[in-house]
Amino acid sequence: MDYPRTVDEIFHDYEKRREGILKALTDDVDEFFSQADPDRENLCLYGQRDGTWTLDLPADEVPSELPEPSLGLNFARDGMQKREWLSLVAVHSDAWLIAVAFFYGVKLDALGRARLFAQINSLPTLFEVISKQYGKKIPPIMQNVAPTSVPPAKKKKIERPTESSAPSGRPLRADDLTPLLKGRQAELFWPDNKLWYLVEIIAYNPKVKQAKIVYASGEEEDLEMDEILREGHMHLL
């Protein structure tokens, strides 16, 4: 197999695999639902590099050539409402797509990984798409699950963070200032050179409205979020 190696190649692979799974969950949903018979063996939903999908047995190789999708999703099909089951499949498929992308990106440096994640994050997740199409009810298996914390990146001397002359995300709003900010990707404006820099919010204290961010290069900084909000210096991705 000819593996994608650059950020753009890996993102293109991600897009096509995502496109295939999205077809299974939307345009081809009746066929997908029919194939996912609980009486069959453990099945995996694969998004293919050509934008198609397949529902098949897991690979025989151990370890497999690529990370494997969640096994046995067909067994849960008749145990919940259809929209809940499709949302559950979407959640597991999102995790698989990320796993495959960063499997390919193992040799990327920090800036490359940050670029890749930013490109991936420019698209809605499968779960977001499916939730909007079939209703926003969260599958029971996902309720009351606390998000895992992301360890902060190690500090290191930087030459220049990832930057842009114009933001691509949406402006930060007052109702965004909640604990859910932790883990979000954002763009931070520097007035001195009028550029926007890619950052990740690695900690947020809602009591004092202070955030700790890390740039794509690894440098960390503390921010007063009231001031950032007032001046319009952050856009969320």
Residue frames as a rotation matrix with the C-alpha (Angstrom) as fourth column:
MET 1
0.576 0.818 0.000 0.00
0.818 -0.576 0.000 0.00
0.000 0.000 -1.000 0.00
ASP 2
-0.375 -0.656 0.655 1.25
0.626 -0.700 -0.343 3.48
0.683 0.282 0.674 -0.92
TYR 3
0.071 0.400 -0.914 0.86
0.973 -0.228 -0.024 5.41
-0.217 -0.888 -0.406 2.33
PRO 4
0.676 0.122 0.727 0.12
0.297 -0.948 -0.117 9.16
0.675 0.295 -0.677 2.29
ARG 5
-0.042 -0.831 -0.554 3.03
0.962 0.116 -0.246 11.02
0.268 -0.544 0.795 3.86
THR 6
-0.861 -0.281 0.424 2.51
0.219 -0.957 -0.190 14.79
0.459 -0.071 0.886 3.68
VAL 7
-0.772 0.602 -0.205 -0.07
0.009 -0.311 -0.950 16.74
-0.636 -0.736 0.235 5.67
ASP 8
-0.289 0.688 -0.666 -2.14
-0.902 -0.428 -0.051 17.41
-0.320 0.586 0.744 2.54
GLU 9
-0.517 0.057 -0.854 -1.98
-0.483 0.804 0.346 13.77
0.707 0.591 -0.388 1.41
ILE 10
-0.920 0.160 -0.357 -3.03
0.374 0.628 -0.683 12.51
0.115 -0.762 -0.637 4.84
PHE 11
-0.607 0.734 -0.305 -5.88
-0.285 -0.558 -0.779 15.01
-0.742 -0.386 0.548 5.04
HIS 12
-0.324 0.474 -0.819 -7.09
-0.929 0.003 0.369 13.99
0.177 0.881 0.439 1.56
ASP 13
-0.729 0.019 -0.685 -7.09
0.022 1.000 0.004 10.35
0.685 -0.012 -0.729 2.72
TYR 14
-0.874 0.413 -0.255 -9.06
0.276 -0.009 -0.961 11.41
-0.399 -0.911 -0.106 5.83
GLU 15
-0.483 0.713 -0.509 -11.59
-0.728 -0.650 -0.220 13.31
-0.487 0.264 0.832 3.69
LYS 16
-0.375 0.325 -0.868 -12.22
-0.724 0.483 0.493 10.36
0.579 0.813 0.055 1.36
ARG 17
-0.809 0.081 -0.582 -12.57
0.341 0.871 -0.353 7.81
0.479 -0.484 -0.733 4.18
ARG 18
-0.781 0.549 -0.299 -14.90
0.040 -0.434 -0.900 10.21
-0.624 -0.715 0.317 6.03
GLU 19
-0.454 0.601 -0.658 -16.90
-0.885 -0.392 0.252 10.70
-0.107 0.696 0.710 2.81
GLY 20
-0.592 0.187 -0.784 -17.39
-0.244 0.885 0.396 6.95
0.768 0.426 -0.478 2.49
ILE 21
-0.823 0.278 -0.496 -18.61
0.568 0.457 -0.685 6.48
0.036 -0.845 -0.533 6.05
LEU 22
-0.702 0.580 -0.413 -20.89
-0.321 -0.776 -0.543 9.50
-0.635 -0.249 0.731 5.75
LYS 23
-0.490 0.517 -0.701 -22.50
-0.763 0.135 0.633 7.89
0.422 0.845 0.328 2.70
ALA 24
-0.693 0.194 -0.694 -23.15
0.295 0.955 -0.027 4.74
0.658 -0.224 -0.719 4.73
LEU 25
-0.729 0.347 -0.591 -24.83
0.605 -0.079 -0.793 6.75
-0.322 -0.935 -0.152 7.48
THR 26
-0.400 0.585 -0.705 -26.90
-0.351 -0.809 -0.472 9.01
-0.847 0.058 0.529 5.19
ASP 27
-0.172 0.351 -0.920 -27.42
-0.982 -0.129 0.135 8.31
-0.071 0.927 0.367 1.48
ASP 28
-0.308 -0.034 -0.951 -26.90
-0.416 0.904 0.102 4.54
0.856 0.427 -0.293 1.80
VAL 29
-0.565 -0.014 0.825 -28.36
-0.825 0.003 -0.565 4.22
0.005 -1.000 -0.014 5.29
ASP 30
0.533 0.827 0.178 -31.01
-0.819 0.557 -0.139 1.63
-0.214 -0.072 0.974 4.36
GLU 31
0.618 -0.393 -0.681 -28.44
-0.221 0.744 -0.631 -0.62
0.754 0.540 0.373 2.70
PHE 32
-0.479 -0.843 0.246 -26.02
-0.443 -0.010 -0.896 -0.15
0.758 -0.538 -0.369 5.60
PHE 33
-0.204 0.494 0.845 -28.73
-0.963 0.055 -0.265 -0.91
-0.177 -0.868 0.465 8.17
SER 34
0.802 0.550 -0.235 -29.68
-0.593 0.780 -0.200 -4.07
0.074 0.300 0.951 6.28
GLN 35
0.305 -0.777 -0.551 -26.08
-0.158 0.529 -0.833 -5.30
0.939 0.341 0.038 6.01
ALA 36
-0.589 -0.569 0.573 -25.44
-0.607 -0.156 -0.779 -4.69
0.533 -0.807 -0.253 9.72
ASP 37
0.433 0.791 -0.432 -27.42
-0.350 0.590 0.728 -7.79
0.831 -0.164 0.532 10.69
PRO 38
0.185 -0.359 0.915 -26.84
-0.983 -0.051 0.178 -8.74
-0.017 -0.932 -0.362 14.35
ASP 39
0.849 0.176 0.497 -26.95
-0.220 0.975 0.030 -12.41
-0.479 -0.135 0.867 13.32
ARG 40
0.741 -0.665 -0.089 -23.77
0.048 0.185 -0.982 -11.99
0.670 0.723 0.169 11.29
GLU 41
0.232 -0.755 -0.613 -20.27
0.951 0.308 -0.019 -12.17
0.203 -0.579 0.790 12.77
ASN 42
0.234 -0.261 -0.937 -18.40
0.500 -0.794 0.346 -9.20
-0.834 -0.550 -0.055 14.27
LEU 43
0.395 -0.031 0.918 -18.44
0.892 -0.224 -0.392 -6.54
0.218 0.974 -0.061 11.57
CYS 44
-0.287 -0.543 -0.789 -16.43
0.562 -0.763 0.320 -3.34
-0.776 -0.352 0.524 11.09
LEU 45
0.843 0.511 0.167 -17.43
0.459 -0.524 -0.717 -0.26
-0.279 0.682 -0.676 9.09
TYR 46
-0.231 -0.973 0.010 -14.56
0.731 -0.167 0.662 0.86
-0.642 0.160 0.749 6.86
GLY 47
0.797 0.266 -0.543 -14.27
-0.150 -0.782 -0.604 4.13
-0.586 0.563 -0.583 4.97
GLN 48
0.396 -0.643 0.655 -12.19
0.829 0.558 0.046 3.50
-0.395 0.525 0.754 1.86
ARG 49
-0.414 -0.717 -0.561 -9.65
0.369 -0.696 0.616 5.76
-0.832 0.048 0.552 0.17
ASP 50
-0.894 0.123 0.431 -11.87
0.404 -0.197 0.893 6.08
0.195 0.973 0.127 -2.92
GLY 51
-0.774 0.598 0.208 -14.81
-0.630 -0.762 -0.151 7.53
0.068 -0.248 0.966 -0.97
THR 52
0.049 0.782 -0.621 -16.77
-0.372 0.591 0.716 4.28
0.927 0.196 0.320 -0.67
TRP 53
-0.140 -0.050 0.989 -17.63
-0.985 0.112 -0.134 2.20
-0.105 -0.992 -0.065 2.39
THR 54
-0.174 0.117 -0.978 -17.61
-0.264 0.951 0.160 -1.49
0.949 0.286 -0.135 3.26
LEU 55
0.340 0.289 0.895 -19.01
-0.939 0.151 0.308 -3.46
-0.046 -0.945 0.323 6.17
ASP 56
0.388 -0.363 -0.847 -16.75
-0.329 0.804 -0.496 -6.44
0.861 0.471 0.192 6.65
LEU 57
0.870 -0.207 -0.448 -14.94
0.478 0.582 0.658 -8.73
0.124 -0.787 0.605 9.05
PRO 58
0.733 -0.663 -0.152 -11.79
-0.476 -0.660 0.581 -7.34
-0.485 -0.354 -0.799 10.68
ALA 59
0.353 -0.705 -0.615 -8.42
-0.794 0.123 -0.596 -7.94
0.496 0.699 -0.516 9.07
ASP 60
0.905 -0.046 -0.423 -6.79
0.161 0.957 0.241 -11.32
0.394 -0.286 0.874 9.67
GLU 61
0.006 -0.999 0.052 -3.32
0.324 -0.047 -0.945 -9.85
0.946 0.023 0.324 10.19
VAL 62
0.968 0.181 -0.171 -2.15
0.216 -0.263 0.940 -9.37
0.125 -0.948 -0.294 13.78
PRO 63
-0.281 0.555 -0.783 -1.23
0.234 -0.752 -0.617 -6.61
-0.931 -0.356 0.081 14.21
SER 64
0.565 0.605 0.561 -3.30
0.702 0.006 -0.713 -5.19
-0.434 0.796 -0.421 11.37
GLU 65
-0.219 -0.672 0.708 -1.78
0.939 -0.341 -0.033 -3.04
0.264 0.658 0.706 8.63
LEU 66
-0.514 0.168 0.841 -3.87
-0.134 -0.984 0.115 -0.06
0.847 -0.054 0.528 9.81
PRO 67
-0.896 0.326 0.300 -5.74
-0.328 -0.032 -0.944 0.68
-0.299 -0.945 0.136 13.05
GLU 68
-0.766 0.643 -0.016 -9.00
0.530 0.645 0.550 -1.29
0.364 0.413 -0.835 13.01
PRO 69
-0.366 0.742 0.562 -12.49
-0.532 -0.662 0.528 0.23
0.764 -0.105 0.637 13.36
SER 70
-0.446 0.306 0.841 -14.65
-0.833 0.200 -0.515 -0.67
-0.326 -0.931 0.166 16.35
LEU 71
-0.921 -0.019 -0.389 -15.63
-0.184 0.902 0.390 -4.33
0.344 0.430 -0.835 16.21
GLY 72
-0.719 0.639 -0.273 -19.18
0.687 0.713 -0.139 -5.69
0.106 -0.288 -0.952 16.34
LEU 73
-0.897 0.406 -0.175 -21.23
-0.352 -0.895 -0.274 -2.53
-0.268 -0.184 0.946 15.85
ASN 74
-0.504 0.736 -0.453 -23.89
-0.422 0.248 0.872 -4.68
0.754 0.630 0.186 14.18
PHE 75
-0.602 0.253 -0.757 -24.63
0.621 0.744 -0.246 -6.44
0.501 -0.619 -0.605 17.49
ALA 76
-0.760 0.278 -0.588 -26.05
0.364 -0.567 -0.739 -3.21
-0.539 -0.776 0.329 18.97
ARG 77
-0.943 0.307 0.131 -28.29
-0.038 -0.488 0.872 -2.43
0.332 0.817 0.471 15.99
ASP 78
-0.164 0.970 -0.178 -31.56
0.192 0.208 0.959 -3.81
0.968 0.123 -0.221 17.35
GLY 79
-0.177 0.034 -0.984 -30.92
0.958 0.236 -0.164 -2.84
0.227 -0.971 -0.075 20.96
MET 80
-0.481 0.020 -0.877 -31.55
0.381 -0.896 -0.230 0.90
-0.790 -0.444 0.423 20.54
GLN 81
0.650 0.715 -0.258 -33.43
0.124 -0.435 -0.892 3.36
-0.750 0.548 -0.372 18.37
LYS 82
0.600 -0.395 0.696 -32.11
0.800 0.264 -0.539 3.65
0.029 0.880 0.474 14.83
ARG 83
0.713 -0.326 0.620 -30.92
-0.045 -0.904 -0.425 7.25
0.699 0.275 -0.660 15.20
GLU 84
0.732 -0.463 0.500 -29.14
-0.612 -0.125 0.781 6.39
-0.299 -0.877 -0.375 18.45
TRP 85
0.583 -0.516 0.628 -27.39
0.433 0.851 0.298 3.46
-0.688 0.098 0.719 16.83
LEU 86
0.618 -0.343 0.708 -26.30
0.666 -0.250 -0.703 5.56
0.418 0.906 0.073 13.86
SER 87
0.759 -0.349 0.551 -24.95
-0.482 -0.868 0.114 8.20
0.438 -0.352 -0.827 16.25
LEU 88
0.682 -0.506 0.528 -23.03
-0.285 0.481 0.829 5.49
-0.673 -0.716 0.184 18.10
VAL 89
0.554 -0.467 0.689 -21.54
0.789 0.560 -0.255 4.23
-0.267 0.684 0.679 14.83
ALA 90
0.725 -0.249 0.642 -20.59
0.214 -0.806 -0.553 7.82
0.655 0.538 -0.531 13.97
VAL 91
0.797 -0.427 0.427 -18.78
-0.594 -0.430 0.680 8.31
-0.107 -0.795 -0.596 17.30
HIS 92
0.487 -0.624 0.611 -16.70
0.147 0.748 0.647 5.17
-0.861 -0.226 0.456 16.85
SER 93
0.572 -0.247 0.782 -16.02
0.819 0.136 -0.557 6.02
0.032 0.959 0.280 13.20
ASP 94
0.869 -0.281 0.407 -14.76
-0.241 -0.959 -0.148 9.50
0.432 0.030 -0.901 14.15
ALA 95
0.606 -0.657 0.449 -12.29
-0.513 0.108 0.851 7.89
-0.608 -0.746 -0.272 16.55
TRP 96
0.443 -0.425 0.790 -11.13
0.582 0.806 0.107 5.46
-0.682 0.412 0.604 13.85
LEU 97
0.783 -0.113 0.612 -10.62
0.503 -0.463 -0.730 8.22
0.366 0.879 -0.305 11.27
ILE 98
0.774 -0.527 0.352 -8.43
-0.622 -0.738 0.261 10.17
0.123 -0.421 -0.899 13.70
ALA 99
0.504 -0.585 0.635 -6.47
-0.183 0.646 0.741 7.01
-0.844 -0.490 0.219 14.53
VAL 100
0.544 -0.276 0.792 -5.76
0.787 0.496 -0.368 6.29
-0.291 0.823 0.487 10.86
ALA 101
0.865 -0.189 0.466 -4.77
0.102 -0.842 -0.530 9.90
0.492 0.506 -0.708 10.13
PHE 102
0.596 -0.665 0.451 -2.25
-0.803 -0.477 0.358 10.05
-0.023 -0.575 -0.818 12.95
PHE 103
0.557 -0.429 0.711 -1.00
0.236 0.902 0.360 6.54
-0.796 -0.033 0.604 12.16
TYR 104
0.623 -0.303 0.721 -0.04
0.747 -0.043 -0.664 7.93
0.232 0.952 0.200 8.75
GLY 105
0.696 -0.265 0.667 1.28
-0.133 -0.961 -0.243 11.11
0.705 0.081 -0.704 10.39
VAL 106
0.874 -0.325 -0.361 3.65
0.474 0.406 0.781 9.38
-0.108 -0.854 0.509 12.79
LYS 107
-0.070 -0.992 0.109 6.69
0.991 -0.057 0.120 11.03
-0.112 0.116 0.987 11.17
LEU 108
0.378 0.243 0.893 5.25
0.417 -0.906 0.070 14.55
0.827 0.346 -0.444 11.08
ASP 109
-0.776 -0.608 -0.166 6.82
0.456 -0.359 -0.815 17.12
0.436 -0.708 0.556 13.40
ALA 110
-0.552 0.572 -0.607 4.83
0.617 -0.210 -0.759 19.20
-0.562 -0.793 -0.237 15.90
LEU 111
-0.546 0.337 -0.767 3.89
-0.496 -0.868 -0.028 21.86
-0.675 0.366 0.641 13.36
GLY 112
-0.813 0.227 -0.536 2.87
-0.406 0.438 0.802 19.21
0.416 0.870 -0.264 10.85
ARG 113
-0.694 0.575 -0.434 0.64
0.690 0.702 -0.174 17.47
0.205 -0.420 -0.884 13.38
ALA 114
-0.494 0.507 -0.706 -0.90
0.265 -0.685 -0.678 20.80
-0.828 -0.523 0.204 14.36
ARG 115
-0.667 0.221 -0.712 -1.61
-0.705 -0.497 0.506 21.60
-0.242 0.839 0.487 10.69
LEU 116
-0.825 0.350 -0.443 -3.13
0.042 0.821 0.569 18.18
0.563 0.451 -0.693 10.18
PHE 117
-0.585 0.630 -0.511 -5.37
0.778 0.256 -0.574 18.50
-0.230 -0.733 -0.640 13.22
ALA 118
-0.538 0.377 -0.754 -6.45
-0.174 -0.925 -0.338 22.00
-0.825 -0.051 0.563 12.17
GLN 119
-0.744 0.262 -0.615 -7.42
-0.638 -0.008 0.770 20.73
0.197 0.965 0.173 8.72
ILE 120
-0.733 0.491 -0.471 -9.31
0.471 0.866 0.169 17.78
0.491 -0.098 -0.866 10.21
ASN 121
-0.534 0.498 -0.683 -11.01
0.669 -0.245 -0.702 20.12
-0.517 -0.832 -0.202 12.67
SER 122
-0.841 0.240 -0.484 -12.19
-0.430 -0.841 0.329 22.35
-0.328 0.485 0.811 9.80
LEU 123
-0.525 0.679 -0.513 -14.75
-0.265 0.442 0.857 19.63
0.808 0.586 -0.052 8.99
PRO 124
0.168 0.626 0.762 -17.65
-0.980 0.021 0.199 18.69
0.109 -0.780 0.617 11.27
THR 125
-0.795 -0.385 0.468 -17.33
-0.477 0.874 -0.092 15.29
-0.374 -0.296 -0.879 12.88
LEU 126
-0.743 0.555 -0.374 -19.52
0.054 0.606 0.794 12.47
0.667 0.570 -0.480 11.64
PHE 127
-0.519 0.542 -0.661 -21.30
0.853 0.280 -0.440 12.59
-0.054 -0.792 -0.608 14.99
GLU 128
-0.629 0.270 -0.729 -22.10
-0.016 -0.942 -0.336 16.29
-0.777 -0.200 0.597 14.50
VAL 129
-0.800 0.322 -0.507 -23.48
-0.575 -0.168 0.800 15.65
0.172 0.932 0.320 11.01
ILE 130
-0.631 0.558 -0.538 -25.56
0.352 0.825 0.443 12.66
0.691 0.091 -0.717 12.09
SER 131
-0.625 0.391 -0.676 -26.86
0.682 -0.148 -0.716 14.41
-0.381 -0.908 -0.174 15.21
LYS 132
-0.682 0.358 -0.638 -28.16
-0.412 -0.909 -0.070 17.30
-0.604 0.215 0.767 13.09
GLN 133
-0.721 0.380 -0.579 -29.73
-0.531 0.234 0.815 14.99
0.445 0.895 0.034 10.49
TYR 134
-0.326 0.576 -0.749 -31.43
0.318 0.813 0.487 12.54
0.890 -0.079 -0.448 12.85
GLY 135
0.796 0.558 0.234 -31.91
-0.016 -0.367 0.930 14.73
0.604 -0.745 -0.283 15.93
LYS 136
0.066 -0.871 0.487 -29.51
-0.584 -0.429 -0.689 15.75
0.809 -0.238 -0.537 18.67
LYS 137
0.867 0.268 0.419 -30.14
-0.498 0.463 0.733 12.94
0.002 -0.845 0.535 21.14
ILE 138
-0.141 -0.990 -0.014 -26.81
-0.969 0.140 -0.202 11.55
0.202 -0.015 -0.979 22.37
PRO 139
0.197 0.203 -0.959 -26.49
-0.186 0.968 0.167 7.76
0.962 0.146 0.229 22.31
PRO 140
0.936 0.295 0.194 -26.82
-0.228 0.086 0.970 6.33
0.269 -0.952 0.147 25.85
ILE 141
0.616 -0.745 -0.255 -23.33
0.778 0.626 0.052 4.86
0.120 -0.230 0.966 25.77
MET 142
-0.262 -0.744 0.615 -21.91
0.618 -0.618 -0.485 8.40
0.741 0.253 0.622 25.42
GLN 143
0.553 0.532 0.641 -23.89
-0.133 -0.703 0.699 9.97
0.822 -0.472 -0.318 28.28
ASN 144
0.941 -0.154 0.302 -22.10
-0.322 -0.126 0.938 10.88
-0.107 -0.980 -0.168 31.51
VAL 145
0.545 -0.831 0.112 -18.71
0.836 0.529 -0.148 10.22
0.064 0.174 0.983 29.94
ALA 146
0.705 -0.351 -0.616 -16.16
0.026 -0.856 0.517 12.73
-0.708 -0.381 -0.594 31.17
PRO 147
0.895 -0.433 -0.109 -13.77
-0.180 -0.128 -0.975 14.03
0.408 0.892 -0.192 28.51
THR 148
0.550 -0.784 -0.288 -10.22
0.832 0.485 0.268 12.82
-0.070 -0.387 0.919 28.88
SER 149
0.771 -0.328 -0.546 -7.70
-0.118 -0.916 0.384 15.47
-0.626 -0.231 -0.745 29.74
VAL 150
0.796 -0.552 0.248 -5.00
0.384 0.145 -0.912 16.36
0.467 0.821 0.328 27.26
PRO 151
0.387 -0.707 -0.592 -1.55
0.771 -0.104 0.628 16.73
-0.506 -0.700 0.504 28.83
PRO 152
0.855 -0.085 -0.512 0.04
-0.240 -0.940 -0.243 20.10
-0.461 0.330 -0.824 28.06
ALA 153
0.776 -0.623 0.097 2.80
0.360 0.312 -0.879 20.16
0.518 0.717 0.467 25.53
LYS 154
0.292 -0.771 -0.565 6.32
0.874 -0.024 0.485 20.56
-0.388 -0.636 0.667 26.83
LYS 155
0.852 -0.046 -0.521 7.75
-0.127 -0.985 -0.120 24.05
-0.507 0.168 -0.845 26.62
LYS 156
0.095 -0.881 0.464 10.45
0.874 0.297 0.384 24.62
-0.476 0.369 0.798 24.07
LYS 157
-0.411 -0.334 -0.848 12.07
-0.043 -0.922 0.384 27.53
-0.910 0.195 0.365 22.33
ILE 158
0.456 0.651 0.607 10.12
0.632 0.244 -0.736 28.55
-0.627 0.719 -0.300 19.26
GLU 159
-0.773 -0.607 0.183 11.12
0.548 -0.494 0.675 30.20
-0.320 0.622 0.715 16.02
ARG 160
-0.776 0.601 -0.192 7.62
-0.631 -0.732 0.257 31.09
0.014 0.321 0.947 14.80
PRO 161
-0.451 0.688 0.568 4.17
-0.016 0.630 -0.776 29.63
-0.893 -0.359 -0.273 15.53
THR 162
-0.549 0.425 0.719 1.76
0.835 0.300 0.461 28.60
-0.020 0.854 -0.520 12.79
GLU 163
-0.532 0.228 -0.816 0.24
0.130 -0.929 -0.345 31.85
-0.837 -0.290 0.464 11.55
SER 164
-0.237 0.521 0.820 -2.26
0.970 0.082 0.228 33.41
0.052 0.850 -0.525 9.17
SER 165
-0.975 -0.125 0.182 -3.21
0.138 -0.988 0.065 36.90
0.172 0.088 0.981 8.08
ALA 166
-0.311 0.933 0.181 -6.92
-0.826 -0.359 0.435 36.15
0.471 -0.014 0.882 8.50
PRO 167
-0.610 0.120 0.783 -8.84
-0.550 0.647 -0.528 33.84
-0.570 -0.753 -0.329 10.87
SER 168
-0.744 0.374 -0.554 -10.75
-0.329 0.517 0.790 30.83
0.582 0.770 -0.262 9.58
GLY 169
-0.693 0.482 -0.537 -12.78
0.700 0.627 -0.341 30.06
0.172 -0.613 -0.771 12.71
ARG 170
0.295 0.851 0.435 -15.68
0.500 -0.525 0.688 31.87
0.814 0.015 -0.580 14.38
PRO 171
-0.265 -0.418 0.869 -15.28
-0.426 -0.758 -0.494 34.67
0.865 -0.502 0.023 16.96
LEU 172
-0.783 -0.045 -0.621 -15.15
0.520 0.501 -0.692 33.71
0.342 -0.864 -0.368 20.64
ARG 173
0.017 0.859 0.512 -18.45
-0.097 -0.508 0.856 34.45
0.995 -0.064 0.074 22.41
ALA 174
-0.309 -0.084 0.947 -19.26
-0.896 -0.309 -0.319 35.07
0.320 -0.947 0.020 26.07
ASP 175
0.644 0.644 0.412 -21.17
-0.744 0.653 0.143 31.78
-0.177 -0.399 0.900 26.27
ASP 176
0.576 -0.542 -0.612 -18.00
-0.087 0.704 -0.705 29.96
0.813 0.459 0.359 25.18
LEU 177
-0.328 -0.774 0.542 -16.31
-0.634 -0.245 -0.733 30.81
0.700 -0.584 -0.411 28.49
THR 178
0.750 0.529 0.398 -17.06
-0.661 0.564 0.495 27.48
0.037 -0.634 0.772 30.16
PRO 179
0.118 -0.731 0.672 -14.94
-0.497 0.543 0.677 24.46
-0.860 -0.414 -0.300 31.15
LEU 180
0.679 0.200 0.707 -15.65
0.414 0.691 -0.593 23.07
-0.607 0.695 0.386 27.67
LEU 181
0.825 -0.458 -0.330 -13.03
-0.564 -0.672 -0.480 25.49
-0.003 0.582 -0.813 26.32
LYS 182
0.020 -0.872 0.488 -10.36
-0.672 0.350 0.653 23.08
-0.741 -0.341 -0.579 27.50
GLY 183
-0.245 -0.230 0.942 -9.05
0.377 0.872 0.311 21.09
-0.893 0.432 -0.127 24.56
ARG 184
0.788 0.600 0.138 -10.40
0.373 -0.286 -0.883 23.48
-0.490 0.747 -0.450 21.90
GLN 185
-0.353 -0.805 0.476 -8.27
0.917 -0.196 0.349 24.63
-0.188 0.559 0.807 18.98
ALA 186
0.710 0.565 -0.421 -8.33
0.493 -0.825 -0.276 28.37
-0.503 -0.011 -0.864 18.33
GLU 187
0.051 -0.667 0.743 -6.65
0.814 -0.403 -0.417 31.25
0.578 0.627 0.523 16.52
LEU 188
0.429 -0.009 -0.903 -5.14
0.745 -0.563 0.359 34.05
-0.512 -0.827 -0.234 18.64
PHE 189
0.716 -0.089 0.692 -4.54
0.472 -0.669 -0.574 37.55
0.514 0.738 -0.437 17.26
TRP 190
-0.039 -0.784 -0.619 -1.28
0.908 -0.286 0.306 39.38
-0.418 -0.550 0.723 17.92
PRO 191
0.856 0.479 -0.196 -1.85
0.373 -0.834 -0.407 43.16
-0.358 0.275 -0.892 17.46
ASP 192
0.229 -0.841 -0.491 1.86
-0.203 -0.534 0.821 43.92
-0.952 -0.088 -0.293 17.07
ASN 193
-0.824 -0.554 -0.120 2.13
-0.232 0.138 0.963 42.10
-0.517 0.821 -0.242 13.72
LYS 194
-0.079 0.928 -0.363 -1.59
-0.899 -0.224 -0.376 41.67
-0.430 0.297 0.852 12.96
LEU 195
-0.512 -0.107 -0.852 -1.32
-0.553 0.800 0.232 37.89
0.658 0.590 -0.469 12.51
TRP 196
0.548 0.719 0.427 -3.46
-0.831 0.409 0.378 35.03
0.097 -0.562 0.821 13.83
TYR 197
-0.547 -0.830 -0.112 -1.64
-0.773 0.551 -0.315 32.12
0.323 -0.086 -0.942 15.50
LEU 198
0.253 0.589 -0.768 -2.84
-0.235 0.807 0.542 28.54
0.939 0.044 0.342 15.89
VAL 199
-0.640 -0.404 0.654 -3.20
-0.718 0.012 -0.696 27.60
0.273 -0.915 -0.298 19.57
GLU 200
-0.120 0.635 -0.763 -4.80
0.294 0.757 0.584 24.94
0.948 -0.154 -0.277 21.74
ILE 201
0.105 0.244 0.964 -6.52
-0.821 -0.526 0.223 25.79
0.562 -0.815 0.145 25.04
ILE 202
-0.334 -0.362 -0.870 -5.03
0.044 0.916 -0.398 23.29
0.942 -0.171 -0.290 27.49
ALA 203
-0.562 0.244 -0.791 -6.58
0.827 0.180 -0.532 24.66
0.012 -0.953 -0.302 30.70
TYR 204
-0.404 0.468 0.786 -9.37
0.011 -0.857 0.515 27.06
0.915 0.217 0.341 31.65
ASN 205
-0.781 0.149 -0.606 -10.40
0.619 0.062 -0.783 28.42
-0.079 -0.987 -0.141 35.06
PRO 206
-0.140 0.810 0.569 -14.01
0.668 -0.347 0.658 29.69
0.731 0.472 -0.493 34.80
LYS 207
0.466 0.326 -0.823 -13.88
0.869 -0.345 0.356 31.39
-0.168 -0.880 -0.444 38.22
VAL 208
0.065 -0.544 -0.836 -11.18
0.208 -0.812 0.545 33.86
-0.976 -0.209 0.061 37.20
LYS 209
0.923 0.380 0.057 -11.68
0.097 -0.088 -0.991 33.48
-0.371 0.921 -0.118 33.43
GLN 210
0.138 -0.942 -0.306 -8.06
-0.864 -0.265 0.427 32.65
-0.484 0.205 -0.851 32.77
ALA 211
0.986 0.155 0.054 -6.85
-0.100 0.829 -0.550 30.21
-0.130 0.537 0.834 30.13
LYS 212
-0.042 -0.995 0.091 -3.54
-0.379 0.100 0.920 28.53
-0.925 0.005 -0.381 29.44
ILE 213
0.914 0.313 -0.257 -2.79
-0.333 0.223 -0.916 28.05
-0.230 0.923 0.308 25.76
VAL 214
-0.019 -0.926 0.377 -0.06
0.163 0.369 0.915 26.27
-0.986 0.079 0.144 23.84
TYR 215
0.267 0.003 -0.964 1.12
-0.847 -0.476 -0.236 27.37
-0.460 0.879 -0.124 20.43
ALA 216
0.959 0.102 -0.266 1.80
-0.244 0.773 -0.585 24.89
0.146 0.626 0.766 17.63
SER 217
0.191 -0.977 -0.096 5.49
-0.392 0.014 -0.920 25.26
0.900 0.213 -0.380 18.45
GLY 218
0.059 -0.130 -0.990 5.00
0.699 0.713 -0.053 24.19
0.713 -0.689 0.133 22.09
GLU 219
-0.896 -0.386 0.222 5.30
0.143 -0.721 -0.678 27.59
0.421 -0.575 0.701 23.81
GLU 220
-0.098 0.874 -0.475 2.68
0.958 0.213 0.194 28.19
0.271 -0.436 -0.858 26.51
GLU 221
-0.857 -0.090 0.508 0.99
0.013 -0.988 -0.154 31.43
0.516 -0.126 0.847 27.58
ASP 222
-0.488 0.724 -0.487 -1.63
0.794 0.138 -0.591 32.50
-0.361 -0.676 -0.643 30.13
LEU 223
-0.734 0.316 0.601 -4.52
0.269 -0.678 0.684 34.66
0.624 0.664 0.413 28.90
GLU 224
-0.740 0.625 -0.247 -7.12
-0.006 -0.374 -0.927 36.89
-0.672 -0.685 0.280 30.56
MET 225
-0.674 0.441 0.593 -10.15
0.735 0.481 0.478 35.72
-0.075 0.758 -0.648 28.61
ASP 226
0.375 0.792 -0.483 -12.35
0.677 -0.589 -0.441 38.72
-0.633 -0.162 -0.757 29.49
GLU 227
0.020 -0.475 -0.880 -9.82
-0.328 -0.834 0.443 40.95
-0.944 0.280 -0.172 27.75
ILE 228
-0.897 -0.363 0.252 -9.43
0.064 0.457 0.887 38.55
-0.437 0.812 -0.387 24.81
LEU 229
-0.239 0.907 0.347 -13.23
0.939 0.306 -0.154 38.44
-0.246 0.289 -0.925 24.39
ARG 230
0.433 0.436 -0.789 -13.64
0.367 -0.885 -0.287 42.21
-0.823 -0.165 -0.544 24.68
GLU 231
-0.106 -0.601 -0.792 -11.00
-0.542 -0.633 0.553 42.91
-0.834 0.488 -0.258 22.05
GLY 232
0.823 0.542 -0.169 -12.11
-0.439 0.420 -0.794 40.12
-0.360 0.728 0.583 19.70
HIS 233
0.046 -0.954 -0.295 -8.66
-0.998 -0.055 0.022 38.54
-0.037 0.293 -0.955 19.64
MET 234
-0.766 -0.311 0.563 -9.70
-0.318 0.944 0.088 34.86
-0.559 -0.112 -0.822 19.52
HIS 235
0.093 0.758 -0.645 -11.55
-0.977 0.194 0.086 32.73
0.190 0.622 0.759 17.00
LEU 236
-0.067 -0.034 0.997 -12.51
-0.517 0.856 -0.006 29.13
-0.853 -0.516 -0.075 17.78
LEU 237
-0.621 -0.209 -0.755 -11.92
-0.768 0.354 0.534 26.35
0.156 0.912 -0.380 15.26
